[in-house]
Amino acid sequence: MWIDKLAEGVLQVDTPIGPRFVRLNFTQRAYLLWMFRHFPSLPQQVLSPREQRMIDRMCEENGFASMPGMGTADAPVIGRIEKRSPISEEVFPTRRPVAASASGVRERGSEAASA
């Protein structure tokens, strides 16, 4: 089974618009077989920065293909990368201190209340 993956395997990348498949050359397939030797699927966050750059480079150079239309229906999947979109942090505006109000009411300073 691993020999089939080495000969003609593809990489599955889960994207927000659905799964996409990347055709690979022989050395890329060999490296990915080693990378996926224990797990069929890996989240992108667990990959090292070097591995993340390599996956991104493979996707850019080789391009994505959808499985049914590109002739990859019979190709074995070497592994699956769960590519999640980065979580965007919500940026809140900085709070300014409340300025003293300029109302017509005078503040009672040192006046003592007589009762």
Steps between C-alpha positions, in 0.01 A plus 500: 500500500779748584664421167184620320510821702867545417437443129195719446369639829345844550474730800154598620469852641178596675415860412202715597347429157546123525772241457762562234769265373860575409695294249857441616834399358684191624711670769199688638303176520788327681528783754125504560492123548752550780306795642170306506654170614297490825195714422272518196407860577686789663383850596718772354574636849701191602739527206835665547550839331721330241230241422233772479711695250559181299125423486422859396770483232363169367151648478629808314729313258279202423159663540183352636277254320158377593496121509230404246581742219880479483565130454611443858202281589715187501802658668557391860502776760831512688364720777264780585591848625226670696560855389297738709477867431693700758292628786471872466525681826230750570657840533323732734558873487715634779304653780566861586456628851175678561555874494351715776155609406440867450150511639330803653483334842767614741675239700494542872859518601574567863153600606373298788145396508324646803221304643 
